Amino acid sequence: MSSNDDDNETKKDETKDEVPANGGISRLIHEYGQGITLFGWLGALGAILNGAAMPAFFVLFGDLIDAGSMPQLDLVQTALELMLKFFAVGVGFFVFNSAQYVCFGRYGAILSVNARKDYFNLLLSQEVGYFDEKNSGALNTALIADSLNIAGTG
């Protein structure tokens, strides 16, 4: 037996253990994200508005500095207006941040549950010999770890 045959056998053994990359997050969303795209869009909208609200704070801080440096007769009225503006921007931050995290969290949880159900059904459909090769504890750990990674918490 030549060294080329040994190299070919080694390569065959190595490729047999590798899992092919059949997609990624786009495939996962396409297969298991049916009916939950609204959560994804609302989360994205919340994230965009949350980021867009940050310049509003910069403008308000500039107004605050201007109000403190200019001599005005009605400082109380100016301070009240600035306080209400800060309060409005803070409420906007709360709403947009909540929308972002709640919607993205719900999206990831539903996506994870759908993938976990399919993964578990595939495990149940395996032949008995498969479980002789693979440890049930390792399969359970892989199922949990993959599900947490899909949900975005792992």
Buried (B, 14 or more C-beta within 10 A) or exposed (E): EEEEEEEEEEEEEEEEEEEEEEEEEEEBBEEBBEEBEEBBEBBBBBBEBBEEBEEBBEEBEEBBEEBEEEEEEEEEEBBEEBEEBBEEBEEBBEBBBEBBBBBBBBBBBBBBBBBBEEBBEEBEEEEEEEEEEEEEEEBEEEBEEBBBEBBEEE
